Amino acid sequence: MSRVATSLSISFFLLALVFVTEVSGSKNIRPYRPAGAEGSVPMEECPAKCDIRCSATSHKKPCNFFCNYCCQRCLCVPSGTIGNKEECPCYNNLKTKEGNPKCP
């Protein structure tokens, strides 16, 4: 009887160890970041966010180019089509050589 209990205990322990290893090694969990905060946009979502940001301009190609550049650097795109840059300080602080805003 004690062999069965020991064997069952060892099996349960190994099963629990495998479960803990699988759960702790999960790569799908992202840290919480509020919407609009730096790092809140995964890099693969930059093109979609920039399409929204640049939807009201007549200069879509350069707007999308610089928006995607800034998004990939800051992992953030301000909401709306204009303004709201205070939501993303990194995005807001990227400047050209002349000191003008780089990000639309």
OpenMM code with the backbone's topology and positions (N, CA, C; nanometers):
from openmm import Vec3, app, unit

residues = "MET SER ARG VAL ALA THR SER LEU SER ILE SER PHE PHE LEU LEU ALA LEU VAL PHE VAL THR GLU VAL SER GLY SER LYS ASN ILE ARG PRO TYR ARG PRO ALA GLY ALA GLU GLY SER VAL PRO MET GLU GLU CYS PRO ALA LYS CYS ASP ILE ARG CYS SER ALA THR SER HIS LYS LYS PRO CYS ASN PHE PHE CYS ASN TYR CYS CYS GLN ARG CYS LEU CYS VAL PRO SER GLY THR ILE GLY ASN LYS GLU GLU CYS PRO CYS TYR ASN ASN LEU LYS THR LYS GLU GLY ASN PRO LYS CYS PRO".split()
positions = [
    Vec3(0.0812, -0.1189, 0.0000),
    Vec3(0.0000, 0.0000, 0.0000),
    Vec3(0.0861, 0.1262, 0.0000),
    Vec3(0.1965, 0.1257, 0.0726),
    Vec3(0.2796, 0.2449, 0.0784),
    Vec3(0.3520, 0.2676, -0.0539),
    Vec3(0.3798, 0.1597, -0.1291),
    Vec3(0.4422, 0.1754, -0.2610),
    Vec3(0.3484, 0.2492, -0.3554),
    Vec3(0.2211, 0.2172, -0.3505),
    Vec3(0.1229, 0.2823, -0.4359),
    Vec3(0.1115, 0.4303, -0.3985),
    Vec3(0.1085, 0.4591, -0.2704),
    Vec3(0.0978, 0.5982, -0.2255),
    Vec3(0.2228, 0.6770, -0.2642),
    Vec3(0.3409, 0.6163, -0.2488),
    Vec3(0.4654, 0.6829, -0.2858),
    Vec3(0.4701, 0.7072, -0.4357),
    Vec3(0.4329, 0.6066, -0.5115),
    Vec3(0.4327, 0.6185, -0.6568),
    Vec3(0.3338, 0.7260, -0.7027),
    Vec3(0.2176, 0.7294, -0.6404),
    Vec3(0.1168, 0.8287, -0.6732),
    Vec3(0.1648, 0.9693, -0.6363),
    Vec3(0.2306, 0.9831, -0.5227),
    Vec3(0.2833, 1.1131, -0.4797),
    Vec3(0.3904, 1.1633, -0.5758),
    Vec3(0.4797, 1.0756, -0.6167),
    Vec3(0.5854, 1.1136, -0.7109),
    Vec3(0.5259, 1.1545, -0.8447),
    Vec3(0.4276, 1.0790, -0.8913),
    Vec3(0.3620, 1.1114, -1.0187),
    Vec3(0.2935, 1.2478, -1.0116),
    Vec3(0.2238, 1.2739, -0.9011),
    Vec3(0.1569, 1.4022, -0.8837),
    Vec3(0.2583, 1.5161, -0.8796),
    Vec3(0.3678, 1.4974, -0.8089),
    Vec3(0.4723, 1.5989, -0.7987),
    Vec3(0.5308, 1.6304, -0.9361),
    Vec3(0.5606, 1.5279, -1.0151),
    Vec3(0.6170, 1.5494, -1.1489),
    Vec3(0.5172, 1.6210, -1.2397),
    Vec3(0.3918, 1.5838, -1.2300),
    Vec3(0.2883, 1.6491, -1.3095),
    Vec3(0.2758, 1.7975, -1.2709),
    Vec3(0.2792, 1.8274, -1.1417),
    Vec3(0.2728, 1.9656, -1.0956),
    Vec3(0.3955, 2.0438, -1.1415),
    Vec3(0.5119, 1.9804, -1.1388),
    Vec3(0.6349, 2.0457, -1.1826),
    Vec3(0.6284, 2.0808, -1.3312),
    Vec3(0.5772, 1.9918, -1.4137),
    Vec3(0.5618, 2.0179, -1.5570),
    Vec3(0.4636, 2.1329, -1.5789),
    Vec3(0.3541, 2.1330, -1.5041),
    Vec3(0.2551, 2.2402, -1.5178),
    Vec3(0.3153, 2.3764, -1.4823),
    Vec3(0.3859, 2.3842, -1.3723),
    Vec3(0.4467, 2.5102, -1.3293),
    Vec3(0.5489, 2.5578, -1.4312),
    Vec3(0.6265, 2.4656, -1.4873),
    Vec3(0.7257, 2.5010, -1.5881),
    Vec3(0.6585, 2.5575, -1.7125),
    Vec3(0.5501, 2.4974, -1.7558),
    Vec3(0.4780, 2.5444, -1.8740),
    Vec3(0.4160, 2.6814, -1.8505),
    Vec3(0.3558, 2.7015, -1.7369),
    Vec3(0.2884, 2.8281, -1.7081),
    Vec3(0.3900, 2.9407, -1.6923),
    Vec3(0.4985, 2.9151, -1.6239),
    Vec3(0.5963, 3.0217, -1.6002),
    Vec3(0.6745, 3.0560, -1.7260),
    Vec3(0.6820, 2.9670, -1.8223),
    Vec3(0.7563, 2.9917, -1.9455),
    Vec3(0.6715, 3.0491, -2.0566),
    Vec3(0.5481, 3.0849, -2.0274),
    Vec3(0.4584, 3.1365, -2.1300),
    Vec3(0.5082, 3.2695, -2.1843),
    Vec3(0.5136, 3.2834, -2.3169),
    Vec3(0.5604, 3.4053, -2.3821),
    Vec3(0.4436, 3.4948, -2.4233),
    Vec3(0.3201, 3.4503, -2.4046),
    Vec3(0.2041, 3.5254, -2.4510),
    Vec3(0.1600, 3.6335, -2.3539),
    Vec3(0.2191, 3.6407, -2.2373),
    Vec3(0.1765, 3.7370, -2.1367),
    Vec3(0.2566, 3.8657, -2.1532),
    Vec3(0.1856, 3.9770, -2.1756),
    Vec3(0.2509, 4.1074, -2.1880),
    Vec3(0.2231, 4.1865, -2.0608),
    Vec3(0.3194, 4.2653, -2.0165),
    Vec3(0.2925, 4.3484, -1.8996),
    Vec3(0.1842, 4.4504, -1.9309),
    Vec3(0.1084, 4.4870, -1.8301),
    Vec3(0.0004, 4.5841, -1.8488),
    Vec3(0.0576, 4.7219, -1.8775),
    Vec3(0.0064, 4.7848, -1.9811),
    Vec3(0.0404, 4.9231, -2.0112),
    Vec3(-0.0899, 4.9931, -2.0490),
    Vec3(-0.1189, 5.1069, -1.9893),
    Vec3(-0.2423, 5.1768, -2.0241),
    Vec3(-0.2419, 5.2194, -2.1707),
    Vec3(-0.3589, 5.2269, -2.2297),
    Vec3(-0.3711, 5.2672, -2.3702),
    Vec3(-0.3071, 5.4034, -2.3895),
    Vec3(-0.2256, 5.4157, -2.4923),
    Vec3(-0.1598, 5.5414, -2.5220),
    Vec3(-0.0246, 5.5573, -2.4554),
    Vec3(0.0057, 5.4747, -2.3577),
    Vec3(0.1353, 5.4871, -2.2899),
    Vec3(0.2463, 5.4317, -2.3778),
    Vec3(0.3674, 5.4805, -2.3544),
    Vec3(0.4802, 5.4280, -2.4310),
    Vec3(0.4924, 5.2785, -2.4052),
    Vec3(0.5103, 5.2053, -2.5134),
    Vec3(0.5197, 5.0605, -2.5037),
    Vec3(0.3848, 4.9914, -2.5083),
    Vec3(0.2765, 5.0671, -2.5272),
    Vec3(0.1431, 5.0065, -2.5261),
    Vec3(0.1053, 4.9452, -2.6605),
    Vec3(0.1797, 4.9771, -2.7663),
    Vec3(0.1477, 4.9249, -2.8998),
    Vec3(0.2531, 4.8222, -2.9399),
    Vec3(0.2131, 4.6955, -2.9569),
    Vec3(0.3097, 4.5978, -3.0074),
    Vec3(0.3546, 4.6373, -3.1483),
    Vec3(0.4778, 4.6075, -3.1833),
    Vec3(0.5343, 4.6516, -3.3109),
    Vec3(0.4510, 4.6073, -3.4308),
    Vec3(0.3895, 4.4892, -3.4217),
    Vec3(0.3103, 4.4410, -3.5355),
    Vec3(0.1810, 4.5204, -3.5538),
    Vec3(0.1401, 4.5988, -3.4555),
    Vec3(0.0195, 4.6805, -3.4670),
    Vec3(0.0478, 4.8229, -3.5142),
    Vec3(0.1755, 4.8586, -3.5310),
    Vec3(0.2109, 4.9953, -3.5733),
    Vec3(0.1459, 5.0347, -3.7060),
    Vec3(0.1518, 4.9519, -3.8113),
    Vec3(0.0914, 4.9946, -3.9382),
    Vec3(-0.0577, 5.0274, -3.9264),
    Vec3(-0.1336, 4.9474, -3.8517),
    Vec3(-0.2772, 4.9732, -3.8367),
    Vec3(-0.3017, 5.1019, -3.7585),
    Vec3(-0.2260, 5.1231, -3.6526),
    Vec3(-0.2415, 5.2455, -3.5727),
    Vec3(-0.2034, 5.3685, -3.6554),
    Vec3(-0.0996, 5.3566, -3.7377),
    Vec3(-0.0567, 5.4698, -3.8207),
    Vec3(-0.1541, 5.4956, -3.9352),
    Vec3(-0.2191, 5.3920, -3.9857),
    Vec3(-0.3227, 5.4144, -4.0877),
    Vec3(-0.4338, 5.5019, -4.0310),
    Vec3(-0.4697, 5.4769, -3.9052),
    Vec3(-0.5725, 5.5593, -3.8405),
    Vec3(-0.5192, 5.7010, -3.8189),
    Vec3(-0.3963, 5.7116, -3.7666),
    Vec3(-0.3369, 5.8423, -3.7370),
    Vec3(-0.3268, 5.9276, -3.8637),
    Vec3(-0.2957, 5.8667, -3.9773),
    Vec3(-0.2724, 5.9405, -4.1025),
    Vec3(-0.3941, 5.9437, -4.1945),
    Vec3(-0.5092, 5.9016, -4.1465),
    Vec3(-0.6263, 5.8897, -4.2342),
    Vec3(-0.6802, 6.0245, -4.2827),
    Vec3(-0.6550, 6.1338, -4.2120),
    Vec3(-0.7129, 6.2634, -4.2502),
    Vec3(-0.6194, 6.3492, -4.3353),
    Vec3(-0.4958, 6.3076, -4.3564),
    Vec3(-0.4012, 6.3899, -4.4319),
    Vec3(-0.4063, 6.3588, -4.5809),
    Vec3(-0.3665, 6.4563, -4.6605),
    Vec3(-0.3564, 6.4317, -4.8049),
    Vec3(-0.2173, 6.3787, -4.8394),
    Vec3(-0.1254, 6.3787, -4.7433),
    Vec3(0.0125, 6.3295, -4.7628),
    Vec3(0.0295, 6.1968, -4.6903),
    Vec3(-0.0465, 6.0959, -4.7327),
    Vec3(-0.0507, 5.9684, -4.6605),
    Vec3(0.0823, 5.8938, -4.6591),
    Vec3(0.1550, 5.8939, -4.7706),
    Vec3(0.2789, 5.8157, -4.7772),
    Vec3(0.3848, 5.8666, -4.6789),
    Vec3(0.4198, 5.9966, -4.6793),
    Vec3(0.5184, 6.0421, -4.5802),
    Vec3(0.4657, 6.0340, -4.4369),
    Vec3(0.3371, 6.0595, -4.4187),
    Vec3(0.2794, 6.0508, -4.2848),
    Vec3(0.2936, 5.9091, -4.2299),
    Vec3(0.2571, 5.8088, -4.3110),
    Vec3(0.2683, 5.6698, -4.2671),
    Vec3(0.4136, 5.6292, -4.2444),
    Vec3(0.5042, 5.6767, -4.3302),
    Vec3(0.6455, 5.6430, -4.3151),
    Vec3(0.6982, 5.6913, -4.1790),
    Vec3(0.6763, 5.8196, -4.1485),
    Vec3(0.7290, 5.8749, -4.0238),
    Vec3(0.6522, 5.8250, -3.9020),
    Vec3(0.5231, 5.8051, -3.9166),
    Vec3(0.4451, 5.7512, -3.8059),
    Vec3(0.4944, 5.6107, -3.7689),
    Vec3(0.5177, 5.5261, -3.8703),
    Vec3(0.5682, 5.3910, -3.8434),
    Vec3(0.7087, 5.3955, -3.7839),
    Vec3(0.7928, 5.4870, -3.8313),
    Vec3(0.9269, 5.5035, -3.7749),
    Vec3(0.9164, 5.5364, -3.6258),
    Vec3(0.8318, 5.6335, -3.5948),
    Vec3(0.8170, 5.6769, -3.4560),
    Vec3(0.7525, 5.5683, -3.3700),
    Vec3(0.6548, 5.4990, -3.4250),
    Vec3(0.5882, 5.3915, -3.3512),
    Vec3(0.6858, 5.2798, -3.3170),
    Vec3(0.7710, 5.2443, -3.4115),
    Vec3(0.8676, 5.1377, -3.3860),
    Vec3(0.9716, 5.1790, -3.2827),
    Vec3(1.0032, 5.3065, -3.2744),
    Vec3(1.0980, 5.3553, -3.1730),
    Vec3(1.0333, 5.3664, -3.0361),
    Vec3(0.9085, 5.4159, -3.0327),
    Vec3(0.8431, 5.4471, -2.9047),
    Vec3(0.7383, 5.3441, -2.8622),
    Vec3(0.6938, 5.2602, -2.9564),
    Vec3(0.5854, 5.1639, -2.9318),
    Vec3(0.4606, 5.2351, -2.8801),
    Vec3(0.4310, 5.3478, -2.9435),
    Vec3(0.3161, 5.4288, -2.9044),
    Vec3(0.2746, 5.5154, -3.0233),
    Vec3(0.1440, 5.5320, -3.0413),
    Vec3(0.0892, 5.6248, -3.1408),
    Vec3(-0.0237, 5.6996, -3.0710),
    Vec3(-0.0210, 5.8337, -3.0735),
    Vec3(-0.1289, 5.9096, -3.0088),
    Vec3(-0.2636, 5.8803, -3.0740),
    Vec3(-0.3689, 5.8934, -2.9965),
    Vec3(-0.5029, 5.8687, -3.0502),
    Vec3(-0.5443, 5.9835, -3.1409),
    Vec3(-0.6369, 5.9564, -3.2298),
    Vec3(-0.6892, 6.0592, -3.3196),
    Vec3(-0.5998, 6.0817, -3.4404),
    Vec3(-0.6415, 6.1772, -3.5230),
    Vec3(-0.5672, 6.2053, -3.6460),
    Vec3(-0.4730, 6.3236, -3.6312),
    Vec3(-0.4909, 6.4036, -3.5271),
    Vec3(-0.4036, 6.5196, -3.5035),
    Vec3(-0.4023, 6.5489, -3.3533),
    Vec3(-0.2893, 6.6038, -3.3068),
    Vec3(-0.2788, 6.6398, -3.1661),
    Vec3(-0.2634, 6.5187, -3.0751),
    Vec3(-0.2956, 6.5356, -2.9490),
    Vec3(-0.2889, 6.4314, -2.8456),
    Vec3(-0.1490, 6.3750, -2.8252),
    Vec3(-0.0455, 6.4464, -2.8679),
    Vec3(0.0909, 6.3942, -2.8567),
    Vec3(0.1373, 6.3829, -2.7119),
    Vec3(0.0682, 6.4503, -2.6201),
    Vec3(0.1048, 6.4390, -2.4792),
    Vec3(0.0835, 6.2970, -2.4262),
    Vec3(0.0061, 6.2166, -2.4988),
    Vec3(-0.0150, 6.0767, -2.4605),
    Vec3(0.1138, 5.9950, -2.4751),
    Vec3(0.2009, 6.0362, -2.5661),
    Vec3(0.3239, 5.9619, -2.5967),
    Vec3(0.4436, 6.0572, -2.5928),
    Vec3(0.5031, 6.0799, -2.4778),
    Vec3(0.6152, 6.1743, -2.4702),
    Vec3(0.7306, 6.1403, -2.5653),
    Vec3(0.7638, 6.0137, -2.5791),
    Vec3(0.8720, 5.9742, -2.6704),
    Vec3(0.8375, 6.0162, -2.8126),
    Vec3(0.7173, 5.9864, -2.8552),
    Vec3(0.6683, 6.0209, -2.9890),
    Vec3(0.6725, 6.1718, -3.0077),
    Vec3(0.6345, 6.2450, -2.9060),
    Vec3(0.6306, 6.3908, -2.9112),
    Vec3(0.7700, 6.4525, -2.9126),
    Vec3(0.8674, 6.3874, -2.8501),
    Vec3(1.0013, 6.4453, -2.8348),
    Vec3(1.0977, 6.4131, -2.9494),
    Vec3(1.0595, 6.3268, -3.0423),
    Vec3(1.1462, 6.2993, -3.1572),
    Vec3(1.1422, 6.4203, -3.2509),
    Vec3(1.2581, 6.4773, -3.2787),
    Vec3(1.2661, 6.5993, -3.3596),
    Vec3(1.3598, 6.5802, -3.4785),
    Vec3(1.3408, 6.6623, -3.5812),
    Vec3(1.4314, 6.6647, -3.6963),
    Vec3(1.5568, 6.7429, -3.6570),
    Vec3(1.6544, 6.7477, -3.7481),
    Vec3(1.7758, 6.8262, -3.7225),
    Vec3(1.7431, 6.9733, -3.6983),
    Vec3(1.6389, 7.0207, -3.7634),
    Vec3(1.5995, 7.1604, -3.7505),
    Vec3(1.5191, 7.1879, -3.6223),
    Vec3(1.4829, 7.0824, -3.5494),
    Vec3(1.4069, 7.0987, -3.4258),
    Vec3(1.2563, 7.0903, -3.4428),
    Vec3(1.2117, 7.0563, -3.5647),
    Vec3(1.0682, 7.0390, -3.5886),
    Vec3(1.0256, 6.8989, -3.5466),
    Vec3(0.8944, 6.8802, -3.5202),
    Vec3(0.8477, 6.7466, -3.4835),
    Vec3(0.8688, 6.6470, -3.5975),
    Vec3(0.9225, 6.5305, -3.5652),
    Vec3(0.9454, 6.4273, -3.6660),
    Vec3(0.8198, 6.3431, -3.6866),
    Vec3(0.7431, 6.3269, -3.5797),
    Vec3(0.6287, 6.2345, -3.5841),
    Vec3(0.4987, 6.3098, -3.6078),
    Vec3(0.4160, 6.2576, -3.6993),
    Vec3(0.2884, 6.3247, -3.7302),
    Vec3(0.1862, 6.3110, -3.6191),
] * unit.nanometer
topology = app.Topology()
chain = topology.addChain("A")
for resn in residues:
    res = topology.addResidue(resn, chain)
    for name in ("N", "CA", "C"):
        topology.addAtom(name, app.Element.getBySymbol(name[0]), res)
